[in-house]
Amino acid sequence: MWFIFGLIAIAATCLNLYLYAIGKDYKLAMAMAMGLAFTALTVVADYSMVSNWVKAEDWSALMDVVPIMAAALWVLTIISILLNIAPVLLERISKK
């Protein structure tokens, strides 16, 4: 499930950047909000998966996946936030 949410988050972010690139109304709240909302859903779904591993006491899965996954989720979430607000920041810079 986290993979599907991640793909939707990427698609919504790309839509937001595409609308900015072609000069359309990139401030479409739906595209920006969807990108960030699905990023949050990806993190929550991933956390739920880890919770299931804890309940099942699958310690090897936790030791193998969680350290790398934690760092990746931080980096990808920060990138998602920056990409979703990039058009707004670029417009402000170009107006100055």
N, C-alpha and C positions, 0 to 999 in steps of 0.2 A: 504494500500500500504506500509505503514511503517513497518508493520509486515512481509510482504514478503521480503522487503529489509533487514530487520534484520536477518531473517532466512538465506538468501543468504550470508550475511556477516559472520554469525556464521559458515556456511558450508565452506566457503573459508578459514577462519582462521583455522578451524579444518584440512582442507586439507594441509595447510602450516605446521601445527604442526605434522601431520601424516607423511608427506614427510621427515621432519627432524628426526622423531623417527625411521624410517626404513632406514635412511641413504641415501635417494635419494637426488636429487638436490632440496633442500627446498628453495633455493634462486630464485626459479621460480618467476619471477617478476609478472607474472599473478596472482598467488595465493595471494601474499602479497598485490599487488595493488587492487585486487578485494575485499579483506577483508576490506581494508581501504576505498575504493571507496563506497562500499555498506554501510559501517558504516556512511559515509557522506550523502549518499542518504537517509538513515533511518532518520537521524536528519532533513534533509531538508523536507522530506515527513511529518514528525511529525510537523514541523513548519508550513507547508502548512495547515495541519488539524486545527491547532490552529488559523491560519489566517481566515479560513472559519468560525470558531466559533465566532470570533470577528465580521466578516461581518454580521453574523446572529444574533449578539448580544445575544448569548447564554452564559450569564454571569455565570450561575450556573455550566455549564460544565467547563468553564475556572477556576472558583474558586475550583472546586473539583479535577480537573485533573492536571492542570499546575504546581502547587508547587511540587507535587510528581514526575511528569514526568520530570521536569527540573533537579532535583537531579539525577534521574535514568539515564537520557541521559548523564550527565557528567560522572557518574561512569562507565557506559557501554562503552562509547567512550574511556575513559582512559584505561580500561581493553582491549578493542579491539586493541588499539595501542600497548600496552605492549605485548600482545600475538602475534601480527604479527611481532614484532621485536625481540621477545625472542630467536628464533633460531640463529639469527645473533649474539646476545649478548652472548649466551651460547657457540657458536663456538669460539668467541674471548677469552672468559674466559678459555676454555679448551686448547687453543693454548699457553697460558702463562705458 
